[in-house]
Amino acid sequence: MADPKGFLNHGREVAKTRPVGERVRDWNEVYVPGSLLPIIPTQASRCMDCGIPFCHNGCPLGNLIPEWNDYAYREDWSAASERLHATNNFPEFTGRLCPAPCESACVLGINQPAVTIKNVEVSIIDKAWDSGDVAAQAPERLSGKTVAVIGSGPAGLAAAQQLTRAGHTVAVYERADRIGGLLRYGIPEFKMEKRHINRRIEQMRAEGTKFRTGVEIGRDIDAAKLRKRYDAVVIAAGATVSRDLPVPGRELKGIHFAMEYLPLANKVQEGDFVAPPITAEGKHVVVIGGGDTGADCVGTAHRQGAASVTQLEIMPQPGEERNPGQPWPTFPMLYKVTSAHEEGGERIYSVSTTHFEGDEDGNVQWLHLVEVEFVDGKLTQLPGTERKIPAQLVTLAMGFTGTDQENGLVSQFGIELDARGNIARDADFATNVPGVYVAGDAGRGQSLIVWAIAEGRSAARGVDRFLTGVSELPAPIRPTDRSLMV
């Protein structure tokens, strides 16, 4: 194990962020470059190498956390990278974007601050890239089988890489103009610079994976014809249908889904626009939705020069400590201050939007809200609490309801859906159509990046077994597995 007394001798220390006044003037990642690695051996030494490491239960990938903590403590970065990649295709993504359910399940976290698992993870992989320890792993021989992967988010990329390394010829179809799915256009640059995606794509190309951008299955290519062209298909199209807010005034100009607003900001960073077609500059911005996507909208609005930013959440404000109903090692709902929230703005909890008000030209100007409370599980408005706040740009970040069915992908394949509107699958991640599999949010519903990668790896095993009769690929989860929550 790492230092047996590490957790006794050292406190928790996390990555340092750049000053707010500096970072809101650019789109670079918020952390101080180079400041994390020097503290990581000490932080890794806090790992207790538990007899039963519950961090494994918190992470669906089954990451070998005590093992790579030990290597990081000893500064054996090559060995740490090998252990990290044994269970995770893209640790530089999860190390930056995952909310770290592994840390919520850390045994040390029972009565002390948990090990900074996420910071250790990202330090190992960044060091591996800098040291040249990340290389293409082309298959020794080809199987002669072909696979199409629909969608290039974390689930699709993980499935594609696993199947390519197993010797199959894999083509990834992405309807956007660049590879990456929500990693590319849903995650702002200040949370993850897109160079991290680009070098993984180059690694996958060197391994043999093919990429087809600007092609939407169901519209540009008939799904049934695609099935005939390939020996197997993996649907990893995500849960991209945004939840709407059907209240009076929704039709006013200036009200957008988060996934209309965020991609345009990212396209500016890609060089596609000089200025985004939808901008917060000089406007009073309201973000409806208190989750990570809402926080991304908040940080983006700050960088675009918003006059004010207000984030609304219908649920009550969470506490800063676990409540008795969410005991260790479950993933608790806690009050979280992201880097975007550190940069300013107001957060209002327990409120519901009643309607929008516009000007004579049809532009949104005001948002009317009312305070609410839950009584016996039912949402109740509190009389006399109605008020309005200025809103010249509104982004709806209330989550997603399922995979896109309007483009014809589901109907053309003839795929069955489950009771929640997701694509139904069996224990091998197979749909009712022979040779067609599903991974990620399209089958699970909206979830975390670690679950997407775990789904992609597990679905790849099902596909490999379908094509060859047997598979040595790992399957870290079952389709029915869920987060460690209550």
Secondary structure, DSSP 8 states (H G I E B T S, - for coil): ---TTHHHH-------B--HHHHTTS-S-SB-TTSSGGGHHHHHTT----SS-THHHH-TT---HHHHHHHHHTT-HHHHHHHHHTT-S-HHHHHHH---HHHHT-GGGGTS----HHHHHHHHHHHHHHHT-------SS--S-EEEEE--SHHHHHHHHHHHHTT-EEEEEESSSSTTTHHHHTS-TTTS-THHHHHHHHHHHHHT-EEEES--BTTTB-HHHHHHHSSEEEE-----EE-----TTTTSBTEEEHHHHHHHHHHHHTTS-SS-SS--TTSEEEEE--SHHHHHHHHHHHHTT-SEEEEEESS----SS--TTS-TTS--------HHHHT--EEEESEEEEEEEE-TTSBEEEEEEEEEEEETTEEEE-TT--EEEE-SEEEE---EEE---TTSHHHHHT--B-TTSSB---TTSB-SSTTEEE-THHHH-S--HHHHHHHHHHHHHHHHHHHHS---S-----TT---S--
